[in-house]
Amino acid sequence: MTNPMNTLHSWLIYCRPGFERDCVEETQAKPVETAENSGFVVLQGKPKLAYKQLTFARQLLTLHGEVNDLPERDRLSPLLAALPAAPEKFGALYLEVPDTNEGKTLSGFTKRFQPLLEEALRTQGRLEVESDIHPSTGSGRTDMLPRLHIFFPDDHRALIATSDPHNSASALNGIQRVSMASDAPSRSYLKLAEAFEVFLDKKEQALWLKPGMTAIDLGAAPGGWTWQLVQRGLKVIAVDNGPLKGAAAGHPNIKHLREDGFRFRPQRPVDWLVCDMVEQPQRVAALMTEWFVGGMTQRAIFNLKLPMKKRVAALKEALDNLRTALNNKGIRYQLEARQLYHDREEVTIYLARKR
Ligand SMILES: C[S@@+](CC[C@H](N)C(=O)[O-])C[C@H]1O[C@@H](n2cnc3c(N)ncnc32)[C@H](O)[C@@H]1O
């Protein structure tokens, strides 16, 4: 007889340490393992979860099993023995760690272990080889097959999981890496760089971030986001009472206006609105709604700051109001909300008008 507990779907979700409870709350699944500041949660009981509809989940995986008491030597044999029989073949192997200090110390081991395990899986015919990737398009069967994830919460335990390439993050540890420009006025430059990588694929970036396009940056100082846009060839109006710094100050493609970002409106519609003002989420969401209802921008990336305890509820309220207002006006749109790697007590929203 099957134990009904075993038939429940188990999920492994990675998140920013400290946001485990938010993950549980937004999925509404049954918490199984949710240690605070661990950077991951194990949940059960929801047969379907959609990665794009989750904000605090960096990665969404189906959990198949775990290995406890991993020996210090020969970790290969117990891990191979614990692999699920199905799926028969994996498109990729990800060895992952939590975003904690312990995780950082383990990442040296995962880097050394990766080629050994890959080799063993290929020998068993369980890992797709790169020659299956189409040389001109770069895509192939490996894009379609589930990926195998082995997650090491610590050095003697491994959780064995798989991801659906169409319902998960493609980056290792669910963290999209981006690089800093040496001349960027602030580290916030990385946040907008990450947002573009997470929300837009390469084709969309080429289409919608073209040189000569226009953008408004509300709450722009000292200029990291503005600098990210300028690096991509856009012309930017940077609105902030504070000064722009470094290379952003006096740049020919940047017009700096010392105005209130809540009152400022452009003379003509722009391609992009970005907003990083530190304000109540309701107020920022209402401002974004106004810009979209007024047809003042095609796309927006904005931050909602969530310093309060009830983050999930505050976010839901702000976005529900925005959705209702756009729906009532018959505006078609795409909306995604995600806590990026560079987001602390905040989340980033991508909103785009659809034709
Ligand atoms: C987090 S910082 C922005 C950092 C910026 N995104 C960057 O990449 O460098 C927030 C900025 O919002 C500005 N700000 C807050 N309220 C504002 C308002 N009502 N109008 C214009 N700027 C505002 C502040 O002056 C501050 O410079």
The ligand as an ORCA input file, in Angstrom:
! r2SCAN-3c Opt
* xyz 0 1
  C      17.923     54.128     -3.387
  S      18.315     55.697     -3.968
  C      18.406     55.465     -5.691
  C      19.663     54.847     -6.174
  C      19.746     54.864     -7.680
  N      18.762     53.957     -8.271
  C      21.111     54.463     -8.191
  O      21.164     53.515     -8.966
  O      22.096     55.095     -7.868
  C      16.816     56.547     -3.772
  C      16.817     57.933     -4.337
  O      15.474     58.376     -4.421
  C      15.459     59.758     -4.236
  N      14.095     60.187     -3.920
  C      13.325     59.838     -2.859
  N      12.133     60.468     -2.929
  C      12.154     61.192     -4.075
  C      11.213     62.050     -4.710
  N      10.002     62.252     -4.180
  N      11.573     62.612     -5.888
  C      12.787     62.389     -6.431
  N      13.711     61.592     -5.873
  C      13.397     61.011     -4.700
  C      16.477     60.019     -3.153
  O      16.957     61.348     -3.232
  C      17.560     58.985     -3.488
  O      18.588     59.567     -4.255
*
